[in-house]
Amino acid sequence: MAVVNGVSLSELPTESLTLGNSLRVRLIPLPHLQSATVSFFVRVGSRYETAQTNGLSHFLEHMLYRGTETHPAAHELNLAIERLGGTLDATTHVDFTSYELTLPSETIAKGAELLAEVLREPLLTELSTEKQIIREEILEELNEEGQQIDIDNVSRELLYPGHPLGFSIAGPLANLDRFERTDLRRHHTDHYAARNSVICVAGAFDPRELGDTIHSHFDGMQVGDAIQPSMAPRDVAPARFSYVHEHGSQTDVRLSFHTPGILSPEAPILLLLARVLDDGLSTRVHQTICEERGLAYEAFAGNDTFEDCGVFDFGASVEHKKAPVLIETVFELIEELRRDPPTEDEVEKAKRRYLWDLRTVRDDPEATAHFVGSSALFGIAEQLGAMAAEVAQVTPADIQRTVQDSLDRKNAYLTCVGVLDNGLLSDMRGLVGA
């Protein structure tokens, strides 16, 4: 057991192996738990798409639920999983897709077998039904004129124009309407391959039994290739302001900056910067924006990281006329850190809270599987101690330097979705020199 910054941290008892087809496997027995989670991580998502295929990864994730050879209907498949005591969850992210099944310890081996069936043998039928479901999901992000109103999507399109990092995960309706079974099958063959994936099991289970099960049911997965994404553009996007008119009582606002990626030495500093700014009600973002100035019910700051790049965002939903004041306040918070480093107390508190979060990973098989599995997929540290050590070394001066390097006002991007009259629009554009 390691002690980092006064916090005791037990390492995860991870057993690593690689199947004959190159599939990476991580087994993390945690016998103090009552359940176990089997998770599958694969490099597939909107970042690996083109304008013509945008949304296909998300559609395919949905279609894997529609049935297999053994369980040829969605109801049969879901019933088989639920009889084991769990529910299969899946999420398509920008740069990976994850499948997760949490079960009582006595049924986890059967659950792993069913998950292999879903991933390897999808029938990809009933497209019309699933298209109707996804259509409703996409419509939630559009207004009556068909414009994108999800501020995260609008913001990323501003930051990465024409690049897959600027695509929405669900894609446009026109693409959904056009996709056929052959598109799904090709995408599945290209991405759902052993070299492009990781399987991770965490919780209460017998490692020998689970290892045998995984060998039996995943060793036949096609080898395939490790898919690499198109690199993030180096050039700064030409436009720095985006506005979508959308009726409502508030305007949603994002102030964003390009940052280095998760493989960068700056990653632990950015992680701690986010916690100094926004990790609890006593931190700077909530205290200044909400408690002192009453500008918003809630506000946030955080770093969204990929392998080669990231985005640091500040955001809140506010009464329309308050939007310029909100952004001015955010710039004040940034300038404070550019001028003076955070206090030692702030940084130490942020470190302790992060280390406590790492320690509690062992209490949750889903969190454990996600931490180890996603780390293995992207080739970053899989051990809690390694992450803790990196963060423990960050100093207030490191945070100040990173703010000076990455959160420069002249490189800010501003996105608004709401109701801004001409005067407010002019004010908002002026705040970022647009």
C-alpha positions in Angstrom: 0.0 0.0 0.0 1.4 3.4 -1.0 0.9 6.6 0.8 0.7 9.7 -1.5 0.1 13.1 0.0 -1.1 11.5 3.2 -3.7 9.3 1.4 -3.3 5.5 1.5 -3.7 3.9 -1.9 -3.9 0.2 -2.5 -2.8 -0.9 -6.0 -5.2 -2.8 -8.2 -4.3 -6.5 -8.4 -4.4 -6.5 -12.2 -3.6 -9.7 -14.2 -2.7 -8.9 -17.8 -2.7 -11.3 -20.7 -2.9 -11.3 -24.5 -4.9 -13.8 -26.4 -3.5 -15.5 -29.5 -5.4 -13.0 -31.7 -3.7 -10.1 -29.9 -6.8 -9.1 -27.8 -5.6 -7.5 -24.6 -7.2 -8.8 -21.4 -7.2 -7.3 -18.0 -8.5 -9.3 -15.0 -8.9 -7.5 -11.7 -10.2 -9.8 -8.9 -11.7 -7.8 -6.0 -13.1 -10.4 -3.7 -14.5 -8.0 -1.2 -17.2 -7.0 -3.7 -20.5 -8.9 -4.4 -20.6 -8.2 -8.1 -18.4 -8.1 -11.1 -18.2 -6.0 -14.3 -17.1 -7.3 -17.7 -16.3 -4.4 -20.1 -15.2 -4.2 -23.7 -13.5 -1.2 -25.1 -12.9 -0.6 -28.9 -11.5 2.2 -30.9 -14.6 3.2 -32.8 -16.5 6.5 -32.6 -17.1 9.7 -34.5 -13.3 10.5 -34.6 -12.8 7.5 -36.9 -15.5 8.6 -39.3 -15.8 10.8 -42.4 -18.5 13.3 -43.2 -20.2 10.5 -45.2 -20.0 7.9 -42.4 -20.6 10.2 -39.4 -23.0 8.5 -37.1 -22.2 5.0 -38.2 -20.3 4.0 -35.0 -23.3 5.1 -32.9 -25.7 3.3 -35.2 -23.7 0.1 -35.0 -23.5 0.3 -31.2 -27.3 0.4 -31.2 -27.6 -2.4 -33.7 -25.5 -4.9 -31.7 -28.5 -5.0 -29.3 -30.9 -6.2 -32.0 -29.9 -9.9 -31.7 -27.5 -12.7 -32.5 -27.6 -16.1 -34.0 -28.4 -17.7 -30.6 -30.7 -14.9 -29.5 -32.2 -13.6 -32.8 -34.4 -10.8 -31.4 -33.6 -7.9 -29.1 -36.2 -9.1 -26.6 -34.6 -12.5 -26.4 -31.1 -11.1 -26.0 -32.1 -8.6 -23.3 -34.1 -11.3 -21.5 -31.1 -13.6 -21.4 -28.9 -10.9 -19.9 -31.5 -9.8 -17.4 -32.1 -13.3 -16.2 -28.4 -13.3 -15.2 -29.1 -10.2 -13.0 -27.8 -7.4 -15.1 -28.3 -5.0 -18.0 -26.0 -4.5 -20.9 -25.0 -0.8 -21.2 -23.1 0.7 -24.1 -21.8 4.2 -24.9 -20.3 5.6 -28.1 -17.7 8.3 -27.3 -15.8 10.5 -29.7 -12.8 8.2 -29.7 -14.0 4.8 -28.3 -17.0 2.8 -27.6 -17.6 0.8 -24.4 -19.8 -2.1 -23.5 -20.4 -2.9 -19.9 -22.2 -5.7 -18.1 -22.4 -5.8 -14.3 -23.6 -9.0 -12.7 -23.7 -11.0 -9.5 -20.4 -12.9 -9.1 -22.0 -16.3 -9.8 -23.2 -15.3 -13.3 -20.3 -13.3 -14.6 -18.8 -16.1 -16.6 -22.1 -16.6 -18.5 -22.3 -12.8 -18.9 -18.8 -12.7 -20.5 -20.0 -15.5 -22.9 -23.1 -13.5 -23.9 -21.1 -10.3 -24.4 -18.7 -12.2 -26.8 -21.8 -13.3 -28.7 -23.1 -9.8 -29.0 -19.7 -8.4 -30.2 -18.8 -11.2 -32.5 -22.2 -12.4 -34.0 -24.6 -9.5 -34.5 -27.3 -10.2 -36.9 -27.7 -6.5 -37.8 -31.4 -6.8 -38.7 -34.4 -4.6 -38.0 -32.6 -1.5 -39.3 -35.8 0.4 -39.8 -36.9 0.1 -36.2 -33.5 1.2 -34.8 -33.4 4.1 -37.3 -36.6 5.4 -35.9 -35.2 5.2 -32.4 -32.0 7.0 -33.3 -33.9 9.5 -35.3 -35.7 10.6 -32.1 -32.3 10.8 -30.3 -30.9 13.1 -33.0 -34.0 15.3 -33.0 -33.4 16.0 -29.3 -30.3 17.9 -30.5 -32.0 19.9 -33.2 -34.4 22.9 -33.3 -37.5 23.2 -35.5 -35.3 24.5 -38.3 -33.0 21.5 -38.1 -30.1 23.4 -36.6 -27.8 21.8 -34.1 -28.6 23.2 -30.6 -26.6 20.9 -28.4 -24.0 23.4 -27.2 -21.3 20.7 -26.9 -21.7 19.8 -30.5 -21.8 23.4 -31.6 -18.7 24.2 -29.6 -16.7 21.2 -31.0 -17.7 22.2 -34.6 -16.4 25.6 -33.9 -13.1 24.3 -32.5 -12.5 21.6 -35.2 -14.3 22.8 -38.4 -14.4 20.0 -41.0 -12.4 17.6 -38.8 -14.0 14.4 -37.2 -13.3 15.9 -33.8 -16.0 18.5 -34.7 -18.6 15.9 -35.7 -21.5 15.0 -33.5 -21.5 11.4 -32.2 -25.0 10.6 -33.5 -24.3 12.2 -36.9 -26.8 13.9 -39.2 -30.3 12.6 -40.1 -29.4 12.3 -43.8 -26.6 9.9 -43.0 -28.8 7.8 -40.8 -31.4 7.6 -43.5 -28.8 6.4 -46.0 -27.0 3.8 -44.0 -27.5 0.1 -45.0 -26.7 -3.2 -43.5 -23.6 -3.4 -45.7 -22.3 -0.2 -44.2 -22.8 -1.6 -40.7 -21.1 -4.9 -41.6 -18.1 -3.2 -43.1 -17.7 -0.9 -40.1 -18.0 -3.8 -37.7 -15.3 -5.8 -39.6 -13.0 -2.8 -39.7 -13.2 -1.9 -36.0 -14.5 -4.7 -33.9 -11.2 -6.6 -34.1 -8.8 -8.0 -31.4 -5.9 -5.6 -32.1 -8.3 -2.7 -31.8 -9.9 -3.7 -28.5 -9.5 -4.4 -24.8 -11.6 -6.6 -22.5 -11.5 -6.0 -18.8 -13.2 -7.8 -15.9 -13.2 -6.3 -12.4 -14.9 -7.5 -9.2 -15.7 -10.8 -7.4 -14.8 -13.7 -9.7 -12.4 -16.6 -10.1 -9.6 -15.4 -12.4 -8.8 -18.9 -13.6 -12.5 -19.5 -14.5 -12.9 -16.1 -16.2 -9.6 -16.5 -18.1 -10.8 -19.8 -19.5 -14.1 -18.3 -20.5 -12.5 -15.4 -22.2 -10.1 -17.6 -24.1 -13.0 -19.8 -25.2 -15.3 -17.1 -26.5 -13.0 -14.2 -27.5 -10.0 -16.0 -29.0 -12.0 -16.5 -32.2 -12.5 -12.8 -32.7 -10.8 -11.6 -35.9 -7.3 -10.2 -35.5 -7.8 -7.0 -37.6 -5.7 -3.9 -37.2 -5.3 -1.2 -34.5 -7.1 1.8 -36.0 -5.4 5.2 -35.7 -7.4 8.4 -35.9 -6.7 11.3 -38.1 -4.5 13.7 -36.1 -6.0 16.9 -34.7 -5.4 19.9 -36.9 -2.4 22.1 -36.0 -3.8 25.3 -37.5 -6.0 27.4 -35.3 -9.6 27.5 -36.5 -10.4 30.7 -38.3 -13.7 31.5 -36.6 -13.8 32.1 -32.8 -17.4 32.8 -32.2 -20.5 30.7 -32.9 -24.2 31.6 -32.1 -27.4 29.6 -32.6 -30.7 31.3 -31.9 -32.9 29.1 -29.8 -35.9 30.2 -27.9 -35.8 29.7 -24.1 -35.4 31.5 -20.8 -31.6 31.2 -20.8 -28.6 31.3 -23.1 -26.2 28.4 -22.8 -22.5 29.6 -23.0 -19.2 27.8 -23.5 -15.7 29.4 -23.4 -13.2 27.0 -24.8 -9.4 26.6 -25.3 -7.3 24.1 -27.2 -5.1 22.1 -24.8 -2.5 19.2 -25.1 -3.8 15.6 -25.1 -3.8 12.9 -22.4 -0.4 11.6 -23.6 1.2 15.0 -22.9 3.2 15.8 -19.8 0.7 18.6 -19.3 -2.2 16.1 -18.8 -1.8 15.8 -14.9 -1.4 19.6 -14.6 -4.6 20.2 -16.6 -6.4 17.6 -14.5 -5.4 19.4 -11.3 -6.2 22.8 -12.9 -9.8 21.7 -13.5 -10.0 20.6 -9.8 -8.6 23.8 -8.5 -11.2 25.7 -10.5 -14.2 23.4 -10.1 -14.2 20.5 -7.6 -16.7 21.3 -5.0 -18.7 24.3 -3.9 -15.7 26.1 -2.3 -13.7 26.2 -5.5 -13.2 29.3 -7.7 -15.8 28.8 -10.4 -18.8 28.1 -8.2 -17.7 30.5 -5.5 -17.2 33.4 -7.8 -19.9 32.9 -10.5 -22.7 31.5 -8.3 -22.1 32.4 -4.7 -20.6 35.9 -5.0 -22.1 37.3 -8.2 -25.3 35.2 -8.6 -24.8 34.8 -12.3 -25.9 31.2 -12.6 -27.4 28.3 -10.7 -24.4 26.2 -11.6 -21.3 26.6 -13.6 -18.4 24.4 -14.5 -14.8 24.1 -15.7 -13.1 21.0 -17.1 -10.7 19.5 -19.5 -12.0 17.1 -22.2 -8.9 15.1 -23.4 -8.1 12.9 -26.3 -4.8 11.2 -27.2 -3.2 14.1 -29.1 -5.3 17.1 -28.0 -7.9 18.4 -25.6 -10.3 21.2 -24.9 -10.6 23.2 -21.7 -14.2 24.5 -21.2 -16.0 26.9 -19.0 -19.7 26.9 -19.2 -23.1 27.9 -17.7 -26.6 28.6 -18.6 -27.7 32.2 -17.7 -30.3 34.8 -18.3 -29.7 36.2 -21.8 -28.5 39.7 -20.6 -26.0 38.1 -18.2 -24.0 36.3 -20.9 -21.4 39.0 -21.4 -20.9 39.4 -17.7 -20.5 35.7 -17.3 -17.7 35.6 -19.9 -16.0 38.7 -18.4 -16.1 36.9 -15.0 -14.5 33.8 -16.5 -11.7 35.9 -18.0 -11.2 37.4 -14.6 -10.8 34.0 -13.1 -8.3 33.1 -15.8 -6.3 36.3 -15.4 -6.0 35.7 -11.7 -4.3 32.4 -12.3 -2.1 33.9 -15.1 -1.0 36.6 -12.7 -0.6 34.6 -9.5 -0.4 30.8 -9.0 -3.1 29.1 -7.0 -2.3 28.8 -3.3 -0.6 25.8 -1.8 -3.8 25.0 0.2 -5.9 25.0 -3.0 -3.5 22.6 -4.8 -3.1 20.3 -1.8 -6.9 20.1 -1.4 -7.4 19.3 -5.1 -4.7 16.6 -4.9 -6.3 15.0 -1.8 -9.7 14.9 -3.4 -8.3 13.3 -6.6 -6.4 10.7 -4.5 -9.6 9.9 -2.5 -11.4 9.4 -5.8 -8.7 7.0 -7.0 -8.9 5.1 -3.7 -12.6 4.6 -4.1 -12.2 3.1 -7.5 -11.7 -0.3 -5.7 -15.2 0.1 -4.3 -16.9 0.0 -7.7 -16.3 -2.7 -10.3 -17.6 -0.5 -13.1 -15.2 2.3 -12.2 -12.3 -0.1 -11.9 -13.0 -1.8 -15.3 -13.4 1.6 -16.9 -10.2 3.0 -15.4 -8.0 0.0 -16.4 -9.7 -0.9 -19.7 -9.8 2.6 -21.2 -6.2 3.2 -20.0 -5.0 0.0 -21.7 -6.8 0.9 -24.9 -4.9 4.2 -25.2 -1.6 3.1 -23.8 -1.6 5.2 -20.6 -0.8 4.2 -17.0 -3.1 1.5 -15.8 -2.0 1.6 -12.2 -3.5 3.9 -9.6 -0.1 4.6 -8.0 1.3 5.8 -11.3 -1.5 8.3 -11.8 -1.3 9.4 -8.2 2.5 10.0 -8.4 2.1 12.1 -11.6 -0.5 14.3 -9.9 1.4 14.5 -6.6 4.3 16.2 -8.4 2.3 19.1 -9.8 3.1 22.4 -8.2 1.2 25.7 -8.1 3.8 27.1 -10.5 3.1 24.3 -13.0 -0.6 25.2 -12.9 0.2 28.9 -13.5 2.5 28.1 -16.4 -0.1 25.9 -18.0 -2.8 28.6 -17.7 -0.4 31.1 -19.3 0.4 28.7 -22.1 -3.1 27.2 -22.8 -5.7 29.6 -21.5 -4.7 32.7 -23.5 -7.6 35.1 -24.2 -6.5 35.6 -27.8 -7.0 31.9 -28.4 -10.4 31.6 -26.8 -13.5 30.3 -28.6 -17.0 31.3 -27.6 -20.2 29.4 -28.3 -23.7 30.5 -27.4 -27.1 28.9 -27.9 -30.0 31.0 -26.8 -31.4 34.5 -27.4 -29.0 37.4 -27.9 -30.1 40.6 -29.5 -27.8 42.6 -31.7 -26.3 44.5 -28.8 -25.5 41.4 -26.8 -24.2 39.7 -29.9 -21.8 42.6 -30.5 -20.7 42.5 -26.9 -20.0 38.7 -27.0 -18.1 38.9 -30.2 -16.0 41.7 -28.8 -15.0 39.6 -25.8 -13.1 37.2 -28.0 -12.1 39.7 -30.7 -14.4 38.1 -33.3 
